[in-house]
Amino acid sequence: MNRGNTPQFQRSFRGYDPAEVDACIAELSSRLADLERENGELKTALDSYRKQEDLLRAALVTAEEAAAKVREKAAQEADQTVAAAGEKAASILKKAEEKARTLEAEAAAYREEVRKRLYAYEREARVLLDRFYVMARRHIETLEREFVKEVEALLARMDAEYEALPRPERPAALCGRRGDEPADALAAEWEEKESAALLGRTLACDLADPGGRVIARRGEPVTPELIERAAAAGLYGELVAAVSGEGDVAI
């Protein structure tokens, strides 16, 4: 028997050989059973694959649903996080602005307090300065009065001592002269001695007349010509005082 797709039988007198037909039928039956078995196995495998496909599809759907839920939840959480961050930032900004306003108000109050205190200190300083000026003027006036009194007392004592000096008898040749000639001679002698003591000394300050005209400069030595200029300008006493600024004039 040919084992191709189409069975072929040898012809006999009365038709096909029954033995070959039976053998072919048996073979076909066996192959059919094998095919049915394989078909059953394939159906079983297909059912299994279909179940697995259903499971995979279900798992895929579940995964997609889970992923969608995760995305939705993540989006919600992101929105909540962004909203919370925005609220926190707004709160921080608000607190910072309030702190800045508070600091600015405190700084303004501090500046105002400093200004008030400085004004109070300046006013107290002005009052103290005015009091000092008043006290200084009073003290200067007191010193001037005391100095004038001392000078007047000195002049009075000098006059008294001069009057108390014993006067020598005047020679007859001098009887025709004025009675104040001894005093003039004594004054001239005194002035001569004082001028001699001034010579060579240097001025401690400028010597100027009441009109501001400088007669001699500071540091200039005293000469007879300077003494004459000072006496002619009525500044002999000022000349003595200017020289006395270095020390006492020994006469």
Protein Blocks (a to p, Z undefined) as FASTA:
>chain_A
ZZbfbdcddddfkbcafklmmmmmmmmmmmmmmmmmmmmmmmmmmmmmmmmmmmmmmmmm
mmmmmmmmmmmmmmmmmmmmmmmmmmmmmmmmmmmmmmmmmmmmmmmmmmmmmmmmmmmm
mmmmmmmmmmmmmmmmmmmmmmmmmmmmmmmmmmmmmmmmmmmpccddddfklmmpcfkl
mmmmmmmmmmmmmmmmmgopacfbdcddfkopafbdghiacdfklmmmmmmnopmmmmmm
mmmmnoccdZZ
